[in-house]
Amino acid sequence: MRILIALAAALMVAGATTAQAAAPAVMAAPNINGANVKAHLTQLQSIASANGGNRAHGRPGYLASVNWVKSKLDAAGFTTRVQSFTYGGATGYNLIADYPGGDANNVVMLGGHLDSVTSGPGINDNGTGSASILEVALQMKATNFKPTKHVRFGWWGAEELGLRGSRAYVNSLSSTEKSRIKAYLNFDMTGSPNPGYFVYDGTEHKPVIPGSVDLQKRLEAGFASFGVPTELTLVNGRSDHAAFTAAGIATGGTFTGAEKIKTTAQAQKWGGTAGQAFDRCYHRSCDTMSNINDTALDRNADVIAWTLWATAA
Ligand SMILES: [Zn+2]
């Protein structure tokens, strides 16, 4: 008995010493280069232009988008897979990408939908979220980020037809696999031309998932660190986080506004035009490269990186 206590004490001392010696300096999140995100958007615009003007479910521009994003991630050393599903008589695809390493029982996931509506190329909705998480993923590799948690990305199909891809993904997971996902962060429309800076309200889902409030606060802290005021928004299950929330997984996200009208108070706080929609080209053919606010796009990309580094480190 005695020797066990002594041994335990010795181990504790050794452990403490080791921990001190091995503790790395806290790695700051990289500042994401907005020009890199714009370059990805230009690729998505080119893919739409070459495929009948859209990147919609069941149309060739969608699968071309999946293949292009996949090629970038494969080149950066991610483990990728394409999950297919069927909706409305057409095959849909989700792209799943795992960053090597980290605790497989403690997964942080980021996602956004890669499909557009049929009426346009979907550059703000949701080229922006898709391109931003792609650039953040590439910067994980470029900065040699070694998070303690496992990080996974998802680009979802057929969101515009009722969140079909993200639901297919969550439904494909066993209860054990679901329980390993501790957080899901969703990015859908992060470069609206008349932008607001909205963070998903972590209390939207009832009963409230405590981890969702933590993610909300972290996203708010990210914007605050860049001096950007935010408002909470009730997304009311209008994007892909809904499937994760329904599975009891903590979720959060950011949004720069769609068809709703910017108020005078919001224009005073954020600039832009009161009395006008956050995105006048929402679900229209004019959702092109000229439908992007560069500052909103860059700030959101920075907050995505900031929040991922803070959540997964
Ligand atoms: Zn969307």
Boltz pocket constraint, residues with backbone or C-beta under 6 A from the ligand:
constraints:
  - pocket:
      binder: B
      contacts: [[A, 113], [A, 115], [A, 125], [A, 126], [A, 159], [A, 188], [A, 189]]
      max_distance: 6.0
